[in-house]
């Protein structure tokens, strides 16, 4: 995962991997508690509303979405189902893979960069 290769000063690859894993486990708990919600953009890309910078450990929405989807995360699957019902759109993993993303929890959307 690309977010595993964004090291802090003096951080080892193992330490970064653990930091990312911890951030993803916390995100799953926040999704389960509905303190963070999935938002789906017009093209089907996904973002996390309510996931604050202090909890992210430098992990982007796209990276977290890809990682949790790969793990078949139950809290993510439930949050996606709620988001699809609210937005009337399906999450499109092709748009996610293309890097379409939001910097503001799903209010505005940007092409991959």
C-alpha positions in Angstrom: 0.0 0.0 0.0 1.4 3.4 -0.9 0.5 4.9 2.5 2.9 2.4 4.1 5.8 4.1 2.4 5.3 7.5 3.8 7.8 7.4 6.7 8.2 9.8 9.6 11.7 10.8 10.5 13.6 7.8 11.8 10.7 5.5 11.3 11.3 2.0 10.2 9.1 0.2 7.6 7.8 -2.1 10.4 6.9 0.9 12.6 5.1 2.6 9.7 3.2 -0.6 8.9 2.1 -0.9 12.5 1.1 2.7 12.5 -1.0 2.2 9.4 -2.6 -0.9 10.8 -3.5 0.9 14.1 -5.1 3.7 12.1 -7.1 1.3 10.0 -8.3 -0.6 13.1 -9.4 2.7 14.7 -11.2 3.7 11.5 -13.1 0.4 11.6 -14.2 1.1 15.2 -15.2 4.6 14.2 -17.2 3.3 11.2 -18.9 0.7 13.5 -19.8 3.4 16.0 -21.0 5.6 13.1 -18.7 8.4 14.1 -17.2 8.3 10.6 -19.4 7.8 7.5 -18.6 6.9 3.9 -19.6 9.4 1.3 -19.9 8.5 -2.3 -19.2 11.1 -5.0 -21.0 11.6 -8.3 -18.6 9.2 -10.1 -18.8 6.6 -7.4 -15.5 7.4 -5.6 -15.5 7.1 -1.8 -14.4 9.3 1.1 -14.6 9.2 4.9 -16.5 12.1 6.5 -15.6 12.7 10.2 -12.2 10.9 10.0 -10.0 13.6 11.7 -6.4 14.2 11.0 -5.3 13.1 14.5 -6.7 9.6 13.9 -5.4 9.2 10.3 -1.6 8.8 10.9 -1.1 10.1 7.4 -3.3 7.5 5.8 -5.5 8.9 3.0 -9.1 8.0 2.3 -8.2 6.2 -0.9 -5.5 4.1 0.8 -7.8 3.2 3.7 -10.7 2.4 1.4 -8.5 0.1 -0.7 -7.0 -1.6 2.3 -10.2 -2.2 4.2 -12.0 -3.4 1.0 -9.2 -5.8 0.4 -9.7 -7.2 3.9 -13.5 -7.4 3.4 -13.9 -5.3 6.5 -17.4 -5.7 7.9 -17.7 -2.2 9.3 -16.6 -0.8 5.9 -19.1 -2.9 4.1 -21.9 -1.8 6.4 -20.9 1.9 6.0 -20.8 1.5 2.2 -24.2 0.0 2.2 -25.6 3.0 4.2 -23.8 5.5 1.9 -25.1 3.8 -1.2 -28.7 3.9 0.2 -28.4 7.6 1.1 -26.7 8.7 -2.1 -28.5 6.5 -4.5 -25.2 5.6 -6.1 -22.9 2.5 -5.9 -19.3 2.8 -4.7 -17.2 2.4 -7.9 -13.8 0.8 -7.1 -12.6 1.7 -10.6 -13.0 5.4 -9.6 -11.2 4.7 -6.3 -8.4 2.9 -8.2 -8.1 5.9 -10.6 -7.4 8.1 -7.6 -10.6 10.2 -7.6 -10.8 11.6 -4.1 -12.0 14.3 -1.7 -10.0 16.4 0.7 -13.0 17.5 2.7 -14.9 14.4 3.6 -16.9 14.1 0.4 -18.1 17.7 -0.1 -15.9 18.3 -3.2 -14.2 15.7 -5.5 -10.9 15.8 -7.4 -9.5 13.6 -10.1 -6.4 11.6 -9.2 -3.2 13.6 -8.7 
